[in-house]
Amino acid sequence: MSKVAVLIKNPAQQYEGLRSSLGMLLYNTEVQMFVLNDEIANMDEAYEDNMGFLDEMEGERFSNNKTNVEKYGFQYATVEQIGEMLRQADVVIPF
């Protein structure tokens, strides 16, 4: 099984990054989504529903922003930990 890391640094691309993460899960891949630095810009119903689908499909979501951890249930990871996870991925998709 391939491991894909979706790296989201641009707040304007957070929704597209989440949707891409979901799409990759449909192709029998292991997906780790990383939201770097910024809080989720628009936590509307659609984003929240899609995060729920990501969780149900056993995707992982990480952030180095503690607000995302506390408010939205992301797993906290430092920049160093994220770097190590990216090195272990077969494919990295940047946003």
N, C-alpha and C positions, 0 to 999 in steps of 0.2 A: 504494500500500500504506500502510495506517495504521501509525502508530508508537504503541505503548502502553508506558507506564512503570508498573511495579508497584513501589510504594514501601512497604517493610516496616520499620516502626519498632518495632512491638510484638513482642517475642520469642515471645509466645504465638500470634502469627499467622503465624509464618515458614512453617509447612507449608501453610497455606491460601494464602498469597501465592505460593508455588512452584506449587501446583496451579492457581491462577488463571493464572499465567504460561503454563503448559503448555496450558491450555484456549484461551487467546488465540492461541497459535501455530497451532492447528487452523483458525483463521478467517483465514488468510493475512494475518497482521499481523506487524510487526516488534516484538519484545518485548525490553525491557530490564528486568531485575529488580534492585532495589537493596535490600540488607540494611544498614540503618543502625545504627551504634554498637555493637551487641551481636554476640557470637559466636553462631554457629548453636547454638540451645539443645539440640536433640535430633538429632544426626547419626546416625540409625538407618539400617537398610538401605533402608527405603522412601524416606527423604529423599534418600539417596545415589543410588538408582536414578532417582528423578525428576529430580535434577540432571543425571544422565547423559542422560536424554531431552531435557531443555532444551538441553543442549549439542549433541546430535545433530540437533535440529530448528533449530539455528542461532539460538537465543535467546542473549541476553547476560546475564551476571550480574556485578554490581559490589558492592563494599562499601568503606566507609571504615574498617573494622576490619581491621587487618593480620593478625590471627589467621585470619580467613576467607580471606584471600589465601594465606597460607602453608600452612594445613592443608587447605583445601577447594578451592583453585584459582579463587577469584573474582578478577576484575580489580580492582586498587585504584583508587579515585577519591576525590578530596577532596570536601568538602561543596560547594565552589565549582564543581567539575567536574560533580558530580551536579546541582546547580542549573541549570547550562547545559543538560545533557541533558534535564532535566524541561521546560525552556522549549521545547525542540524537539519534544517529544512531542505527539501529537494528543489523547491521553487519558492521564490519570494516575489510577491506582487506588491509593488509600492503604489500608494495613493497620496 
